[in-house]
Amino acid sequence: MSGKQQIAEQSKEWLWAALLRLMAKENFADISITEIAQEADLSRRTFYRAFKSKDDLVDYFTGQLTSGYFDALLATVKDDQPITIDDTLNVFFHYFWQQRDLVRLLIKQGLFDRANARWLKQATTHYDLFPAPWHPQNSDINVLFIVGYMIGGFAGILKIWLGQDDPEPPAQIQPQMIAALKQFAAGIMTAQ
């Protein structure tokens, strides 16, 4: 990465950190570009070199949040062996537990659904990168449906779990989710 690119990336990080500090005190809708730039000790011009709008800033960094999740998930894949639901949930709960302050702030500010939309877009591009027994391989539309279903479910879990005043740590919530998923799967199989 060149020196200019490093400075540009650092500026993005400072703008994001400034926005997070401001969102801890006031509503996202009330925060101006000028406030973000001033809080970051940067100019408005620097902001607009990096982002088109506040929404663009949020989208960029929520994209990084979800990319981090996919990277953590891919790190569990060994020798092209299918990833298990236990491994998936373990990565999910531990990764987002580490990111809980950010996720809780996004929920509080009404920005979580933007993050979820980014997650869904990224999920379809990451789909083929790791094998899983629940991945249909027969058509693009089936892939879209299963990805949409799973990401929607995971996003709902995150919103409920981390939206609580005092969320349970991963070691407590993960076994509850596994039991609920097994009950759900058994119910589907008996319904057929």
N, C-alpha and C positions, 0 to 999 in steps of 0.2 A: 504494500500500500504506500503510495507516495505521501509526501509531507502534506500536500493540499488535501488529499483524501482523509488523512488522519485528523487534520484540523476540522474538516467538515463533519466527520463522525463524532468528534469531541463536542462540537457545537450542538449536534443533534442530542447527544447525551445530556448536555447542560440544559437545553430547552425542555427536554422531558422531565428532568429533575425539578426544574423551575415550575412546570405545570403541576407536577405532583404536590409540591409544597403549597402552591396556590389552591389546589383542589382540597387540600386538608383544611383550608380556612373558608373557602367560598364555593359557590356553585359554578360548575363548569360553564354554564350558559352565560354567566356574568363576567367571566374572565376574558380580557381582551388580549390580542396579539401583543400590544404594547406592554401590558403587564407581564406577560410571559418573557418577552425579550428583556425587559428591565430586571426582572427577578433573576434571569440567567446572566446578567451583565453583558448582554449582546445587543446589537442593533435590530430594529425591525427588518432592515435589509437582509441581515444574516438569517433571520427567521424565514423570510420569503425565499431565500436561496435554497433552504433545506426543505421547506414545506409550503403547500399551497394555502393551508388553513389549519385551525386547531384540530379539526376532524382528521386531517391528513397526518398530523402529529400523533394523535391517538391511534390511528390505524397502523402507522409504522411500528409503534412500540407494542401494540397488542399483537401485531404480526410476529414480532420478536419473541413475545411471551409464548405464543403457541408454537413457534419454531423450536423454542427451547424444550417444550414438552415432547415434540416429535423426535428431537435429537436424543432426549433421555429414553424414550421408548425404543428407538432404533439401537441404542447401546445395549439393550437387553437381548437382542437377537444374536444367537450363536449358531454358526455353521448352517444358516438357512433353515434352522428348525423353527416350526411354527411357534409364535408367541402364545402363551396361555392367557386366559382371562385373569388368573391370579397375578401374573406378571404385569399385565396391562393395568389392573387396578392398583397394584403396588406402586408402579411408576406414577400413575395418575394422582393418587392421594399424597404421595410424598413430594412430588414436584409442586403441586399446587399448594400444599401446606407451606412449603418454603416461600411461595409467592403470595401467601394469603393476605398480607397487608395491601398489596397492589390489587388483588382480585376484590377484596372488600371495598376498597376505594372506588373501583370501577362500578361495583354494584350500587354503592351509596350514591354515586354521581349519575346513575342511569346510563352508564356507558358499557355495561357488561354485554348487552346484546350486540354492540358493534364488535366487541372482541369475539363473540360467538360467531358472527358472520365471517370474520377473518379466519377463524379456526376451521369452519366448514369449507371455505375455499381452499385452504392449505391441505385439509385432510384428503381431498380427492387427488391432489398431486402426490401425496405421500403414501397413498393406498397400496401401491404395488411394491413399495420399498421393503415391506416386511410381510412374511407369510403369517396368516392366522386362520384357524379352522372355520371361522365365521365369515371369511371373505368369499363372496361369490365371484366366480371367474367367468361367468357365461355371457354377461352383457354390461355395457356401460350404464344403462339405466338401472340395472340391479345394483351396481356399485354405488350410484348416486343415492338410491333409496337406503341402502344399508348404512352408508356413511352419514347421511342426513339423520337417520334414526339414532345411530350411536352417538354422534356429536350432540344432537339435541338432548339425549338422555344424560350424557356426561355434563353438558352445560347446566341442565336442570339440577343435577346432583350438586355441582359446584355452587350454584346460586342458593340452594337450600342449606347446604352444609356450611359454607363460609359466610353466608348471610346471617347466620345466627350470632347472637351476642357472644356466646362462648362455645365455638365449634369444638367437637371432639377431635383429638389427634388421630392420625392415620391408623394407628394400631387398634383403635376402638371402632372406627367407622368401616374399615375395609372388611372385617368378618361379617358385619351386618349387611353390607352390600352384596357380598358373595352369597350369603344365605338368601337374600331377596332375589338375586338373579337366578339361583337354582330353583327357587319356588316359582318364579316367573316362567322359566324354561319348562319345568314340569307341567305347569298349567297349559302352556302352548301345546305340548306333546299330547296331553290327555284330551284336549279340545279337538284334535284332528281325528 
